Amino acid sequence: MARLTPARLLLFGLVASALATVACSKGNSSSQLPPGATPTPTVSPTVGPSSTPPPASGGIAFIPDAGNGGPGGITVAHFEEFGGGPFPYKPQFVSFRSSVRQLAIDSSGTTGLAVIKNSNGAYTLLQGILGLNTGTIFPGGAPYDTSVPPPSPAPTNAVIPDITEEGMLAAGSNAVGLSMGPGGAGILGVNQASVQSPTYNGFIGYTCKSRTPTFLSGYSAVAASTTTNTNSGDYSLLVRGPQSLLSFSVIPNFGVIPPRFTICYQVQDVTLGARVLATPGAAGHGVMSFSPTDASRAILGQVGAANEQVILLTNLPFQITKSPPLSLNGGRVNSIAFSPDGAYGAVGTDAGLFIVSGLSGSTLTIVGQGANKSKAAFSPNYKGADGAYHHLANVTSVGFSSDGTFLSALISLIPNSPGGGNSGTMVALPFNTATGTLAAPAIVDNNLPLNAYYQDILTVR
């Protein structure tokens, strides 16, 4: 308990009445909210080609517009039936008040936050999401503006002028949103689990216990483990910037009302930066993913100067122990996701898809794909938006369904596309959870208005 320093407590109130009071005070601030009422969806999702209702438990992809210049909102694509087969449900677009850069959903699939654009063109508004239980989402109550300083006694620098990543810590009624951006001086925490109107709940700087990392600017991505460490009881949290990786411990205390989280910077690695993460306007998960079964383990891509390598991290959060890097020879690594059982990792690259194993050990290996068990990028044919067949490539974002039987991926016909237009495609590929092998795409959704330029924006459950 020595690390439970009062100055480092991040306090998140979860009593509905208390939250309602804070939400009301923020809702009356004209400088914090854009004009106009919260819009409702322009399209309500309908059933697919059969009478089977859309699945609610899993196999749903949420695709923000990511600032591509078109309508602002999120495309919802159900791709899995209750029985585990592919579900050819027509994707539906749900309008928001402005462009949606990202959507973060907690591990229970019940609480979410969307990062949307404010009237000045920056992404600072955190919008609560309703309807996640069934996947028929729509905007919730008033958003929280991270560019507006919260009331005292919050520190004056508790602002994020432009959010490039929004992560989620804990789940359900304890869920907390964690915002990051290269112009911020730390991690901004908000709570919106109870009333769908996010409220300020704390700000964590980069100094803790007299430990200060070498680089103090440009950090643009955050990832939190979905479980606690079996030894320490801490959650693990990673923050990534253009030159380094920071590891934080998170001590939860759910035995008090409201619950408390003690977040403290522990250790830094200056060899795991990736300059591409600092690309202006880029949004994404920092090419990193935590094991869903072990808070001490994570996979990183774009390590050091080699953008085609991935690495396994262990002993988090108090150490950063690195495995030998694994070269994929598939071009730049753009996105990483763990399978729900923690046994495999999916890696999206410019050349296609890779599945890696060895995640419970200390060395990563490539799982061979296809009839000849090739360890090259898996790049099957699919029918693109232009009506022609293409090899699956330019993978910018990946995610597993909650049962692990499908891998969803965002792809583009145009390498390193700067975005705009309807050049995006989402595919859902059957995944063998026992062997780690992929099959040809079972679902192909074309003409998606997505930005494929370094944007890792797909959220799947």
C-alpha positions in Angstrom: 0.0 0.0 0.0 3.0 2.3 0.0 2.2 3.3 -3.6 -1.3 4.7 -2.6 -0.1 8.3 -2.5 -3.0 10.7 -2.1 -1.5 13.0 -4.7 -1.7 10.3 -7.2 -5.3 9.2 -6.6 -7.5 9.3 -9.7 -11.0 9.5 -8.2 -13.9 8.4 -10.3 -17.4 9.0 -8.8 -19.9 6.3 -9.8 -23.0 7.3 -7.8 -25.7 8.2 -10.3 -27.0 11.2 -8.3 -23.6 12.7 -7.9 -22.8 12.2 -11.6 -26.1 13.8 -12.6 -25.2 16.9 -10.6 -21.8 17.2 -12.3 -23.2 16.5 -15.7 -25.8 19.2 -15.3 -23.2 21.8 -14.4 -21.2 20.9 -17.5 -24.3 20.8 -19.7 -25.0 24.4 -18.8 -21.6 25.6 -19.9 -22.0 27.2 -23.3 -18.2 27.2 -23.8 -18.1 23.5 -23.4 -20.9 22.2 -25.6 -21.6 22.7 -29.3 -25.0 24.3 -30.1 -28.0 22.2 -30.9 -29.5 19.1 -29.4 -28.0 15.7 -29.5 -29.0 14.2 -32.8 -30.7 10.9 -33.2 -29.5 8.2 -35.8 -30.5 9.0 -39.3 -30.8 5.2 -40.0 -32.1 2.6 -37.7 -30.5 -0.8 -38.3 -32.8 -3.4 -39.7 -32.7 -7.2 -40.0 -30.6 -8.9 -42.6 -31.8 -11.1 -45.5 -33.5 -13.5 -43.1 -35.9 -12.9 -40.2 -33.1 -13.5 -37.7 -32.6 -10.4 -35.6 -29.1 -8.9 -35.5 -26.9 -10.6 -33.0 -26.3 -8.8 -29.8 -23.6 -10.7 -28.0 -20.7 -10.4 -30.5 -19.6 -10.3 -34.1 -20.2 -6.5 -34.5 -17.7 -4.0 -36.0 -18.0 -0.3 -35.3 -16.2 1.9 -37.9 -15.9 5.6 -37.2 -15.7 8.0 -40.2 -12.3 9.1 -38.9 -12.4 12.5 -40.5 -12.6 11.4 -44.1 -14.5 14.5 -45.2 -17.9 12.8 -45.5 -20.8 12.6 -43.0 -19.8 12.3 -39.4 -20.8 9.1 -37.7 -20.1 5.4 -37.1 -20.8 2.4 -39.5 -22.2 -0.6 -37.6 -21.6 -4.0 -39.3 -23.0 -7.2 -37.8 -21.1 -10.1 -39.3 -21.8 -13.1 -37.0 -25.0 -15.1 -36.3 -26.0 -16.4 -32.8 -24.9 -19.9 -34.0 -21.4 -18.7 -35.0 -21.9 -18.5 -38.8 -21.4 -15.5 -41.0 -24.3 -13.0 -40.9 -24.6 -10.9 -44.1 -26.2 -8.0 -42.4 -26.1 -4.7 -44.4 -23.9 -2.2 -42.6 -25.8 0.8 -41.2 -24.5 4.3 -40.8 -25.4 6.2 -37.6 -25.1 9.9 -37.7 -23.4 11.9 -34.9 -23.3 15.7 -34.4 -19.9 15.8 -36.2 -17.0 13.6 -37.4 -16.1 10.7 -35.1 -12.4 9.9 -34.9 -12.6 6.9 -32.6 -14.9 4.7 -30.5 -13.7 2.9 -27.3 -15.8 0.1 -25.7 -15.1 -1.5 -22.4 -14.4 -5.2 -22.1 -18.0 -6.0 -21.1 -19.3 -4.4 -24.3 -21.8 -2.2 -22.4 -20.0 1.2 -22.0 -18.5 3.3 -24.8 -17.1 6.7 -25.6 -16.8 8.3 -29.0 -14.3 11.0 -29.8 -15.9 13.6 -32.0 -14.9 16.9 -33.5 -15.7 20.3 -31.9 -16.8 23.5 -33.7 -13.1 24.6 -34.0 -12.1 21.4 -35.9 -10.3 19.6 -33.1 -11.3 16.2 -31.7 -12.1 17.1 -28.1 -15.7 16.0 -27.4 -16.3 12.7 -25.6 -19.7 11.4 -26.5 -21.5 8.7 -24.5 -23.0 5.8 -26.5 -26.4 4.2 -26.0 -27.5 0.8 -27.4 -24.2 -1.0 -27.2 -25.9 -4.1 -25.7 -27.6 -4.8 -29.0 -25.3 -3.0 -31.4 -28.1 -0.6 -32.4 -26.1 2.4 -31.2 -26.9 6.1 -31.0 -25.4 9.2 -29.3 -26.1 9.6 -25.6 -26.3 12.8 -23.6 -24.1 15.9 -23.6 -20.4 15.4 -24.4 -17.4 16.4 -22.3 -15.0 18.8 -23.9 -11.4 17.9 -23.1 -10.1 21.3 -24.3 -11.9 23.1 -21.5 -10.1 23.2 -18.1 -12.1 21.5 -15.5 -13.2 23.3 -12.3 -10.6 23.7 -9.5 -9.0 21.9 -7.7 -8.1 20.1 -11.0 -4.7 21.1 -12.3 -4.7 23.9 -14.9 -3.1 21.7 -17.5 -5.8 19.0 -17.2 -6.7 19.4 -20.9 -6.2 17.5 -24.1 -6.4 19.9 -27.1 -6.8 17.1 -29.7 -7.5 13.5 -28.8 -5.7 10.8 -30.9 -6.6 7.8 -28.7 -9.3 7.0 -26.2 -8.9 3.9 -24.1 -11.1 2.2 -21.5 -10.1 1.1 -18.0 -12.2 -1.4 -16.0 -15.7 -2.3 -17.2 -19.4 -1.8 -16.6 -20.4 0.7 -13.9 -16.6 1.1 -13.1 -15.6 1.9 -16.7 -13.4 4.9 -17.2 -12.3 6.6 -20.4 -8.6 7.6 -20.7 -7.8 10.3 -23.3 -4.4 11.0 -24.9 -3.1 13.5 -27.4 0.4 14.7 -28.4 -0.5 18.2 -27.1 -1.5 17.1 -23.7 0.6 16.9 -20.5 -0.8 13.7 -19.2 -3.8 11.3 -19.2 -7.3 12.7 -18.8 -9.8 10.5 -17.1 -13.6 10.8 -17.5 -16.5 8.7 -16.2 -19.8 8.2 -18.1 -20.9 4.8 -17.1 -24.1 5.7 -15.3 -25.6 8.7 -17.0 -24.2 8.8 -20.5 -22.9 12.3 -19.9 -19.1 12.1 -19.4 -17.7 14.1 -16.4 -14.2 14.9 -15.4 -12.7 12.6 -12.9 -8.9 13.1 -12.8 -5.7 13.9 -14.6 -2.5 12.0 -14.4 0.9 13.6 -15.3 4.0 11.7 -16.3 5.9 12.2 -13.0 5.3 9.8 -10.1 7.3 9.0 -6.9 10.1 11.4 -8.2 10.3 9.3 -11.4 10.1 11.4 -14.6 10.4 10.0 -18.2 13.0 11.4 -20.5 10.6 12.7 -23.1 7.6 14.7 -22.0 5.8 15.6 -25.3 4.2 13.9 -28.3 2.6 11.0 -26.4 -0.4 10.1 -28.6 -1.7 6.6 -27.7 -2.8 4.8 -24.5 -3.8 1.1 -23.9 -5.1 -0.4 -20.6 -5.2 -4.1 -19.7 -8.7 -5.6 -19.4 -7.7 -7.7 -16.4 -5.6 -7.2 -13.3 -2.2 -8.7 -12.7 -2.5 -12.0 -10.7 0.5 -11.1 -8.6 0.1 -7.5 -7.8 -3.6 -6.9 -8.4 -2.7 -3.9 -10.6 -4.0 -3.1 -14.1 -1.3 -2.3 -16.6 -1.3 0.8 -18.7 0.9 1.7 -21.7 1.4 5.2 -23.2 3.2 5.5 -26.5 4.8 8.4 -28.3 7.2 9.1 -31.2 10.3 8.2 -29.2 9.4 6.0 -26.2 7.0 3.7 -24.4 5.8 4.4 -20.8 4.4 1.8 -18.4 2.0 2.7 -15.6 0.5 0.7 -12.8 -3.1 1.1 -11.9 -4.3 0.1 -8.4 -8.1 -0.3 -8.3 -10.1 0.1 -5.1 -13.7 -1.0 -5.8 -14.4 -1.5 -2.0 -15.2 2.2 -1.5 -17.9 4.4 -3.0 -16.9 6.0 -5.2 -14.2 3.6 -6.4 -10.6 4.9 -6.6 -7.7 4.3 -9.0 -4.1 5.0 -8.2 -2.2 5.5 -11.5 1.6 5.8 -11.3 4.3 6.0 -13.9 6.8 3.1 -13.4 9.3 2.6 -16.2 10.2 3.8 -19.7 11.8 2.2 -22.8 13.3 4.7 -25.3 13.9 2.1 -28.0 10.2 1.2 -28.7 9.1 4.5 -30.3 7.6 4.7 -33.7 7.8 8.1 -35.5 4.9 7.2 -37.8 2.7 7.5 -34.7 3.3 11.2 -34.7 1.8 11.7 -38.2 -0.5 14.7 -38.0 -4.1 13.7 -37.9 -3.4 10.0 -37.3 -5.6 8.2 -34.9 -5.3 4.7 -33.5 -4.3 2.3 -30.8 -0.5 2.9 -31.0 0.1 -0.5 -32.7 -0.2 -2.2 -29.3 -2.5 -4.7 -27.6 -2.8 -6.2 -24.1 -3.4 -9.9 -23.5 -7.0 -10.3 -22.4 -6.0 -13.0 -20.0 -2.7 -11.6 -18.6 -2.2 -8.0 -17.6 1.6 -8.4 -17.6 1.8 -9.1 -21.4 1.3 -7.0 -24.5 2.3 -7.0 -28.2 3.8 -4.0 -29.9 4.4 -3.3 -33.6 6.6 -0.8 -35.3 9.4 -1.3 -32.8 12.6 0.8 -33.1 13.4 1.8 -36.6 11.8 -1.4 -38.1 8.1 -0.8 -38.9 7.7 -4.4 -40.1 8.6 -6.0 -36.7 6.5 -7.0 -33.7 7.6 -7.7 -30.2 6.2 -9.3 -27.0 6.4 -7.4 -23.7 6.3 -9.2 -20.4 6.6 -8.3 -16.7 4.4 -5.3 -17.0 3.7 -2.8 -15.4 6.8 -2.6 -13.2 9.2 -3.8 -15.9 9.4 -3.8 -19.7 10.9 -7.2 -20.7 11.2 -7.6 -24.5 11.2 -10.7 -26.6 13.4 -10.9 -29.7 11.7 -8.9 -32.4 9.8 -10.9 -35.0 10.2 -9.7 -38.6 7.0 -10.2 -40.7 8.3 -9.1 -44.1 4.9 -7.7 -44.8 5.6 -4.0 -45.0 4.6 -1.6 -42.3 2.7 -3.1 -39.3 -0.5 -1.0 -38.8 -2.6 -2.8 -36.2 -2.5 -5.6 -33.6 -5.2 -7.5 -31.8 -5.2 -10.4 -29.3 -7.6 -13.3 -29.7 -10.1 -13.4 -26.8 -8.4 -16.5 -25.3 -5.0 -14.8 -25.4 -3.5 -17.6 -27.5 -2.9 -15.8 -30.7 -2.3 -12.3 -32.1 -3.5 -10.9 -35.4 -1.3 -8.4 -37.1 -2.5 -6.2 -40.0 0.2 -5.0 -42.4 0.5 -3.4 -45.8 1.0 -6.8 -47.4 -1.9 -8.6 -45.6 -2.6 -10.5 -42.4 -0.3 -12.4 -40.0 -1.2 -14.6 -37.1 1.4 -15.0 -34.4 1.7 -17.5 -31.5 4.0 -17.9 -28.5 2.2 -15.3 -26.5 2.3 -17.2 -23.3 6.0 -17.8 -23.6 9.0 -15.5 -24.5 9.3 -15.9 -28.3 6.8 -15.0 -31.0 6.4 -17.2 -34.1 4.3 -16.9 -37.3 1.5 -19.4 -37.7 1.6 -20.7 -41.3 -1.5 -20.1 -43.3 -3.1 -21.8 -46.3 -2.7 -25.3 -47.7 1.1 -25.0 -47.8 1.3 -23.4 -44.3 3.0 -20.3 -45.7 4.5 -17.9 -43.3 4.1 -15.0 -45.7 1.3 -12.5 -45.4 -2.2 -14.1 -45.7 -3.6 -12.2 -48.7 -6.7 -14.0 -50.1 -8.8 -12.6 -52.9 -11.8 -10.4 -52.3 -14.2 -8.5 -54.5 -13.5 -4.8 -54.0 -15.7 -1.7 -54.4 -14.7 -1.4 -58.0 -16.2 -4.8 -58.8 -12.8 -6.5 -59.5 -11.0 -9.1 -57.4 -8.0 -8.0 -55.4 -5.5 -9.6 -53.0 -6.3 -8.5 -49.4 -3.7 -5.9 -48.5 -3.3 -2.4 -47.0 -4.8 -3.6 -43.7 -5.1 -0.6 -41.4 -7.2 -2.1 -38.5 -8.0 -5.5 -37.1 -10.2 -7.0 -34.3 -11.6 -10.3 -33.2 -15.2 -11.1 -32.5 -15.9 -11.8 -28.8 -16.0 -15.5 -29.3 -12.8 -15.5 -31.4 -14.3 -17.3 -34.4 -14.0 -14.3 -36.8 -11.2 -11.8 -37.5 -12.5 -8.5 -38.9 -10.1 -6.2 -40.8 -10.3 -2.8 -42.5 -8.6 -2.7 -45.9 -8.2 -0.3 -48.7 -7.6 -0.5 -52.5 -5.2 2.4 -52.2 -1.9 1.9 -50.3 -1.4 4.6 -47.7 -4.6 6.3 -48.8 -5.0 9.9 -47.5 -8.7 9.1 -47.1 -11.8 10.5 -48.6 -14.3 8.8 -50.9 -15.6 5.3 -50.5 -12.5 3.2 -51.0 -12.7 1.2 -47.8 -13.7 -2.4 -47.3 -14.3 -4.4 -44.1 -13.9 -8.2 -44.3 -14.7 -10.9 -41.8 -12.5 -14.0 -42.0 -13.4 -17.3 -40.2 -10.7 -18.0 -37.6 -9.8 -21.5 -36.2 -9.3 -20.9 -32.5 -7.5 -24.3 -32.1 -5.0 -24.0 -34.9 -4.7 -20.2 -35.4 -5.5 -20.4 -39.1 -7.6 -18.1 -41.2 -10.0 -18.9 -44.1 -11.1 -16.8 -47.0 -13.3 -13.8 -46.2 -16.9 -14.9 -45.4 -18.2 -11.3 -45.3 -17.1 -8.4 -47.6 -18.6 -5.0 -47.0 -17.5 -2.5 -49.6 -17.9 1.3 -50.1 -17.2 2.2 -46.5 -16.3 5.9 -46.0 -13.1 5.3 -44.0 -9.7 6.9 -43.9 -7.0 4.4 -44.4 -4.0 6.7 -43.7 -2.3 5.3 -40.6 -5.7 5.1 -39.0 -6.3 2.1 -36.6 -9.9 2.8 -35.8 -11.9 -0.4 -35.9 -13.6 -1.5 -32.7 -14.9 -5.1 -32.6 -16.9 -7.2 -30.1 
